[in-house]
């Protein structure tokens, strides 16, 4: 079978290779999935460039540890290349390695979370059956390819980490992204107001059509001035940042009394410098978010409750994602180029089977 793999971390996406590799055999508790579609997500780039590896090397629990791990107990190690890229996707379960849960999934259309070393940018992958979800009726196959990562992050950050309240203000960077648009839709449903930061004109009208209360183009407008006007000078109650750098510093200065910010990305590639009293004076706080570690700390009941909540929001259209292009595995270079272009409209999907290639 074919798979998209790397053999070493690299800032150049040209080092991705399409390889013929053996079709995986599911172990006990795993299922074999014939992958139909897999999205290109920013988190995929972190596994290509080695960003997660670099970040984990700074975490105290990884001192003198090899391989590095996402958790203190070392139960979730960061894989070492070579490995197959791709964090999530949709497909059909063709076989199971045994176990009641795995066996019940045979023949079903499923959304799944995978990730290196056995990623989703491949014709087949084997996955722990606990990371596989039957696609609900009413959700089409291509949408199901994006069923987990962004919806889970949106739900977790807005409703759990921040606990955004009705009538409050939420400020977010990267508002034109798929996740940013989900936050706007969720705000309309839950009754909180959004201030949305973009860096170009490309997504402004779309965000307004979705119900964004305020859209700020920071290439032309002053962020602090616009937030002051929108909130009547009180600042925002909540904030979400996926960019980092100077923008994160500016967003901190927009926080209101007891404000709470969550940081979940570093798209700028830059660290930030902030004045400590920008947090001290409004008694504000900043939280970090990484979906894997957030979910790992939840009880089984909480995980099941989250799955049910995500399903309802999917069916309500809150998590619908625009699709820019569907390209075959062989065009992975073009897929990455499109997904990396600032202001591009919608997600790029890889069609992992020749029969699925199309508009």
C-alpha positions in Angstrom: 0.0 0.0 0.0 1.0 3.7 -0.4 1.8 6.0 2.5 3.2 9.5 3.0 6.2 9.3 5.2 9.2 11.2 6.5 12.6 9.8 7.4 13.9 12.8 9.3 12.5 16.1 10.7 12.7 18.9 8.1 11.4 22.4 7.6 11.2 21.6 3.9 8.0 19.7 3.0 9.9 18.4 -0.1 11.3 15.7 2.2 7.9 13.9 2.3 8.0 10.7 0.3 5.3 8.4 -1.1 6.4 4.9 -0.2 5.1 1.4 -0.7 4.9 -0.2 2.7 3.3 -3.4 4.0 -0.4 -3.3 4.8 -0.7 -3.2 8.6 -2.1 -6.1 10.6 -4.3 -5.0 13.5 -3.1 -6.1 17.0 -5.6 -7.2 19.7 -7.9 -4.3 20.4 -7.1 -2.6 17.1 -9.0 -2.3 13.8 -7.7 -2.1 10.2 -9.2 0.9 8.4 -9.3 1.5 4.7 -8.7 5.2 4.7 -10.9 7.2 2.3 -10.0 10.8 3.2 -7.6 12.6 5.5 -7.3 16.3 6.1 -4.1 18.4 6.1 -4.0 20.0 9.6 -1.5 22.4 11.1 -0.7 19.8 13.7 0.6 17.5 10.9 3.3 20.1 10.1 4.5 19.8 13.7 5.2 16.2 13.1 7.0 16.9 9.9 9.2 19.8 11.2 9.8 18.2 14.6 8.0 21.1 16.5 6.5 18.7 19.0 9.8 17.0 19.5 11.5 20.4 20.2 8.7 21.5 22.5 8.8 18.3 24.5 12.5 18.5 25.0 11.8 21.7 27.1 9.3 19.9 29.4 10.8 19.0 32.8 9.5 15.4 32.8 11.5 14.7 29.7 14.8 15.6 31.2 17.2 12.7 30.6 14.4 10.7 28.9 14.5 9.0 25.5 12.3 8.9 23.7 10.5 12.0 24.7 6.9 11.7 25.9 3.8 13.8 25.8 2.9 12.7 29.4 4.9 12.5 32.6 4.4 8.7 32.9 5.9 8.2 29.4 2.8 6.2 28.2 2.5 8.4 25.1 6.0 8.7 23.6 6.7 10.9 20.7 7.5 8.6 17.7 10.9 8.8 16.0 11.1 8.9 12.2 10.6 7.2 9.9 6.9 7.3 10.2 3.6 8.0 8.4 2.1 11.4 8.7 -1.6 12.3 9.3 -3.6 12.8 12.5 -7.2 12.0 11.6 -9.4 10.7 8.8 -12.4 8.7 7.8 -12.6 5.2 6.3 -14.2 1.7 6.5 -13.1 -0.9 9.1 -12.1 -4.0 7.1 -10.8 -6.2 9.9 -10.2 -6.4 13.7 -7.4 -7.8 15.8 -9.9 -9.1 18.4 -11.8 -7.7 21.3 -15.5 -6.9 21.6 -15.2 -3.2 20.7 -13.0 -3.8 17.7 -15.2 -6.6 16.4 -18.3 -4.5 16.6 -16.8 -1.9 14.2 -16.1 -4.2 11.3 -17.8 -2.9 8.1 -18.6 0.5 9.6 -17.8 3.9 8.2 -15.7 5.5 11.0 -13.9 8.7 11.9 -10.7 8.1 13.7 -7.8 9.8 15.4 -4.4 8.2 14.5 -1.2 10.2 14.2 2.4 9.1 13.7 3.9 6.5 13.6 0.8 5.0 11.9 -0.8 8.2 10.4 -3.8 8.7 8.3 -2.0 9.8 5.1 -2.1 6.3 3.8 -4.3 3.8 2.1 -4.7 1.8 5.3 -3.9 2.2 8.9 -4.4 0.2 12.1 -5.8 2.0 15.1 -6.7 1.4 18.7 -10.5 0.8 18.5 -11.0 3.3 21.4 -9.9 6.1 19.0 -12.5 5.1 16.3 -16.0 6.5 16.1 -18.9 5.3 13.9 -20.0 8.1 11.6 -23.5 9.3 12.6 -26.2 9.4 10.0 -26.5 12.9 8.6 -22.8 13.6 8.3 -21.3 13.0 4.9 -18.0 11.1 4.4 -15.8 14.1 3.7 -17.0 16.1 6.7 -16.5 13.0 8.8 -12.7 13.1 7.9 -12.6 16.3 10.1 -14.9 14.9 12.8 -12.4 14.9 15.7 -9.5 17.4 16.0 -10.9 20.8 15.5 -14.4 20.0 16.9 -12.8 18.5 20.0 -10.5 21.4 20.5 -13.2 24.0 20.0 -15.5 22.2 22.5 -12.8 21.7 25.1 -11.3 25.1 25.0 -14.5 27.2 24.9 -16.8 25.2 27.2 -14.4 23.4 29.5 -11.1 25.2 29.8 -12.5 28.7 29.5 -16.1 28.0 30.5 -17.4 30.8 28.3 -20.6 32.3 29.7 -23.6 33.7 27.8 -23.4 37.4 27.0 -19.6 37.5 27.5 -16.9 38.6 25.0 -14.4 36.1 23.5 -11.4 37.4 21.5 -9.8 35.0 19.1 -6.9 35.0 16.7 -6.8 32.9 13.6 -10.5 33.5 13.3 -10.6 32.7 9.6 -9.4 29.1 10.2 -11.8 26.1 10.3 -11.6 26.1 14.1 -12.1 29.9 14.3 -15.3 29.6 12.3 -16.5 26.9 14.6 -16.0 29.2 17.6 -18.2 31.8 15.8 -21.0 29.3 15.2 -20.8 28.1 18.7 -21.0 31.7 20.0 -24.2 32.2 18.0 -25.7 29.0 19.5 -24.5 29.6 23.1 -25.1 33.3 23.2 -21.6 34.7 23.7 -20.1 37.4 21.5 -16.9 37.1 19.4 -14.2 39.5 18.4 -12.3 37.9 15.6 -8.8 38.8 14.5 -7.7 38.3 10.9 -4.6 39.4 9.0 -6.2 40.0 5.6 -9.5 40.7 3.9 -10.0 37.1 2.7 -12.3 35.8 5.4 -14.0 39.0 6.7 -17.2 38.7 4.9 -17.5 35.0 5.6 -17.0 35.6 9.3 -19.7 38.3 9.3 -22.1 36.0 7.4 -21.5 33.3 10.1 -22.5 35.8 12.8 -19.2 37.2 14.0 -20.0 40.3 16.2 -16.7 42.1 15.4 -13.9 41.4 12.9 -10.6 43.2 13.2 -8.0 43.2 10.4 -4.8 43.8 12.3 -2.9 44.6 9.1 -5.0 47.8 8.9 -6.6 48.3 12.4 -5.2 48.8 15.9 -6.3 45.8 18.0 -6.4 47.5 21.4 -8.4 50.4 20.0 -11.0 48.2 18.3 -11.4 46.0 21.4 -11.8 49.1 23.5 -14.6 50.4 21.3 -16.4 47.0 21.0 -16.4 46.3 24.7 -17.0 49.9 26.0 -13.6 50.0 27.5 -14.0 47.0 29.8 -11.9 44.5 27.8 -12.7 40.9 26.9 -13.7 38.1 29.3 -12.0 35.4 27.4 -9.4 35.0 24.7 -8.0 32.2 22.5 -4.7 32.5 20.7 -3.1 30.2 18.1 -0.5 32.7 16.7 1.8 33.7 19.5 4.5 36.4 19.1 3.6 40.0 19.3 -0.1 39.3 18.7 -0.3 37.3 21.9 1.3 40.2 23.8 -1.3 42.6 22.3 -4.2 40.2 23.1 -3.1 40.1 26.8 -3.5 43.8 26.9 -7.1 43.4 25.9 -8.1 41.3 28.9 -10.8 42.5 31.2 -11.1 42.0 35.0 -10.5 38.3 35.8 -10.1 37.6 32.1 -8.9 34.1 31.0 -6.9 33.3 27.9 -6.0 29.9 26.4 -3.0 29.5 24.1 -3.1 26.5 21.7 -0.8 27.3 18.8 2.3 29.1 17.5 1.5 29.8 13.9 3.8 32.9 13.9 6.7 30.6 15.0 7.7 33.4 17.5 7.7 33.5 21.3 6.2 36.5 23.0 7.3 39.0 25.6 4.8 40.5 28.0 4.8 42.9 30.9 3.8 40.9 34.0 1.4 43.6 35.2 -0.7 43.2 32.1 -1.8 40.0 33.8 -1.5 41.2 37.4 -3.6 44.4 37.3 -6.8 42.8 35.8 -6.2 39.5 37.8 -6.1 37.7 34.4 -4.7 34.3 33.7 -3.4 32.3 30.8 -3.8 28.5 30.3 -2.1 26.2 27.8 -4.1 23.6 25.8 -3.0 20.4 24.1 -5.9 18.2 23.1 -4.2 14.9 23.8 -3.3 15.7 27.4 -6.6 17.4 28.0 -8.5 14.3 27.0 -6.2 11.9 28.8 -7.1 13.5 32.1 -10.8 13.0 31.7 -12.7 10.1 33.2 -14.4 7.5 31.1 -17.8 9.1 31.8 -16.5 12.6 30.9 -15.1 11.2 27.6 -18.4 9.6 26.7 -20.2 12.8 27.6 -17.8 14.7 25.3 -18.4 12.3 22.4 -22.2 12.7 22.8 -21.9 16.5 22.9 -19.7 16.6 19.8 -22.2 14.5 17.9 -25.0 16.9 18.7 -23.0 19.9 17.7 -21.9 18.2 14.4 -25.5 17.4 13.6 -26.5 21.0 14.4 -24.0 22.2 11.8 -21.7 24.0 14.3 -18.7 22.0 13.3 -19.2 22.0 9.5 -16.0 22.8 7.7 -15.6 24.2 4.2 -13.5 22.1 1.9 -11.1 23.9 -0.5 -9.7 21.0 -2.5 -9.6 17.2 -2.6 -6.3 15.9 -4.0 -4.9 12.4 -4.3 -2.1 11.1 -2.1 0.4 11.6 -5.0 -0.3 15.4 -4.9 0.6 15.8 -1.2 3.1 18.5 -2.0 0.4 20.7 -3.6 -2.0 19.8 -0.7 0.5 21.2 1.8 1.2 24.3 -0.3 -2.5 25.1 -0.5 -3.0 24.4 3.2 0.0 26.6 4.1 -1.2 29.6 2.0 -2.4 32.5 4.2 -6.1 33.2 3.7 -6.9 30.0 1.8 -10.6 29.1 1.8 -11.4 25.8 3.5 -9.6 22.6 4.3 -7.6 20.5 2.0 -8.3 16.8 2.0 -6.2 13.9 0.7 -8.1 11.2 -1.1 -6.4 8.1 0.0 -8.1 5.7 -2.5 -8.1 6.4 -6.2 -11.8 5.9 -6.4 -12.3 8.9 -4.0 -10.5 11.5 -6.0 -12.8 14.2 -7.2 -14.0 17.8 -6.6 
